């Protein structure tokens, strides 16, 4: 798991049910951008959302690293 080095913006605290709903909605919309093992961090994500950390800030820690660009093929 990656640790965020930046300050975390707190929003209003959520109930566990609200946090689970927010987590699910964000996951569905951004699944392709997230690490494949994100399900292992479900409890951590829920806990952070319940504390009031924004959904974007929580999931930013689990963003998949961009793939390197394909090499340029030179034709002579």
Buried (B, 14 or more C-beta within 10 A) or exposed (E): EEEEEEEEEEEEEBEEEEBBEBBEEBBEEBEEEBBEEBEEBEEEBBEBBBBBBBBEBBBEBBEEEEEEEEEEEEEE
